[in-house]
Every structure is written in structure tokens, then in C-alpha cells.
């Protein structure tokens, strides 16, 4: 409950920000420093006590499925709840978005430590021009039973189409520790990419129309 309440408040902060319209690149990760290799830079926090950390990989932590990674990953802090956020302006892509032709892919490794109940969540808000959330997607939360009580980061992915009216996208990463210490929640290799949906070519539509016409003619002959 705490996680969702916190994320609901962030768009209100975004609504007061002034951004210049720009075209977001396609097939490029829009999460800056999603692999923690630059520490916690590019991630905004609410106060020092709620900031998550970047720590070094150490045994027995492993990724499933196995994947290349750097030397650092994100982890919660010694407070019960850690969170950070960043946003990207996509208003320059408005025409494609509002035509329903902008797809997205969200990917990330989320996990935790052994039998600790700490869990991580990557929440993505789709915001309109006023900074209000119009829809969202998410990875996680990854609870202890999902990782089978192992010290592991598991790969998760979801795909979709940006909702009409999206003008900014906000990425919120949180680690929750029910015991008052969230340092056992982990995340790494966070990625969000956009791609243009394929539009059927005129020839394709013409062939489809001919096919439907042939089916109709055959049905009429059978009816006689």
C-alpha cells in the first residue's frame, strides 16, 4: 500500500516541472543509469533516508536467466522503504503515440536475499500533458516465494502500446522491507524501449479485400 501511495504523489511533482518537447529515440533504453554502474545518479529521491544504494555484486547472488552485468546493482537502504524516480519527455512523439502506433518493452532484473521478505518493484507511469497518470505498467513486486527463498535476481518483462495522450513517462523504483530494513531488495539492468508499430502497406489491405471478396463469392455459389 505504501508503494502505490508514494507513486501516486510523484506525478503531482512532475506537473510543476517545465520540460521542452523532444522526440524520444526508438530502440534505445530510456532509463538512464538503469544498470547502477553510475551509482545512483539520474535517480531522484524524496529525502536522504529513503534513497536506495548501489552495491557490488557478491556471492551467492546470481541472475536467472544468466546475463552479462556490470559490477554494481541497486539495493534498498537500512530504512524500511527506499525509492527513486526519473522521467523522460515523449511529447515530441505525440503524433505516433496518439495514432496508437508506439509500442514499449519494459525489462528488468528484480530480486532479493535468501529468506528476507524485502521486495522490489519497478513502476512505470504514463503521464499526460498536465502530469497526471493516465495508465501504468509494472514489474514486481518480487516477493520471497517468487524467488523460492534464493538470493537471486530474476528477469521480468512486459510489452504494450503507449496509451493515447502520453506526453511523459516516469520510472519509479522502490524497495520495501517489512522488517524495517530494505537492504535485502535488489534490482539491476532496468530497461524501457520504444518502437514504432508496423502499419499494413496498401498492397496488404488490397489483398485482404480480394480475399474477403473471394470468400463472399464462394459462399453465394454454395447458397444457390
C-alpha positions, -999 to +999 in steps of 0.1 A: +000+000+000+028+024+009+044+019-026+014+028-046+006+058-024+041+071-029+040+067-067+006+084-069+021+115-054+050+117-078+030+129-109+019+159-088+055+169-086+060+163-123+031+186-132+050+216-119+082+208-139+089+227-171+102+205-199+110+211-236+092+189-261+116+165-277+115+133-298+124+103-277+147+079-297+134+044-306+151+012-297+172+030-270+170+024-233+152+055-219+160+046-183+192+065-175+217+045-154+194+015-152+223-008-145+236+011-114+271+014-130+270+052-123+259+047-087+225+063-080+230+092-104+200+102-125+176+089-099+157+115-078+149+108-042+125+123-017+150+126+012+182+110+023+166+084+044+145+069+015+173+068-010+184+034-023+220+024-029+244+010-055+263-020-041+288-045-055+279-080-067+289-107-043+284-144-039+260-162-037+239-137-057+232-148-093+210-138-122+183-160-137+184-164-166+222-157-167+230-124-183+260-100-186+261-074-159+285-048-145+300-046-111+271-028-093+234-033-087+207-013-068+198-023-033+175-009-006+188+010+024+186+004+061+153+022+062+121+002+058+113+018+024+137+030-003+126+047-036+139+068-065+124+081-097+133+096-131+112+107-161+115+112-198+096+136-221+080+119-251+058+148-262+078+150-295+064+116-303+028+127-298+015+121-333+027+084-333+015+079-297-019+093-304-022+071-335-018+040-313+014+031-331+040+034-303+049+002-286+071-003-255+091-030-238+099-030-201+126-053-188+145-056-156+161-080-131+145-079-096+151-100-065+164-102-030+183-121-003+176-156+009+147-158+034+144-120+038+110-107+029+124-075+013+109-070-022+115-047-052+091-030-077+096-011-109+065+011-115+061+030-148+036+059-150+023+072-183+015+109-178-005+133-199+005+170-206-008+180-171+015+155-154-014+133-144-011+095-146-034+081-173-022+045-171+007+024-158+026-008-161+050-025-136+075-053-129+071-069-095+069-067-066+091-098-063+082-115-030+102-142-012+081-171-025+085-159-062+123-163-059+119-195-039+138-182-009+170-178-031+195-150-032+187-142-069+178-116-094+152-129-118+145-114-153+110-100-159+095-084-190+062-068-202+052-053-235+024-030-246+013+001-265+017+036-251-018+050-242-031+079-263-023+112-246+010+101-231+034+130-230+059+119-203+069+086-188+080+082-152+101+053-138+098+046-101+120+020-084+112+010-049+124-015-023+102-024+007+114-041+038+086-052+061+111-057+090+122-020+088+153-027+067+150-028+029+187-036+021+178-071+011+158-060-020+178-058-053+174-046-089+196-043-120+196-040-158+164-019-159+154-011-195+125+007-212+125+010-250+100+024-276+094+010-311+071+020-339+043-004-346+041-018-381+014-002-404+000-026-431+010-015-465-017-005-491-010-037-510-016-058-479-050-042-474-059-047-511-050-084-509-071-088-477-101-071-495-097-095-525-096-125-502-128-114-484-144-109-518-135-144-530-149-159-498-181-140-503-185-152-539-179-188-529-205-185-502-230-172-526-224-201-551-229-226-523-262-209-514-277-214-549 
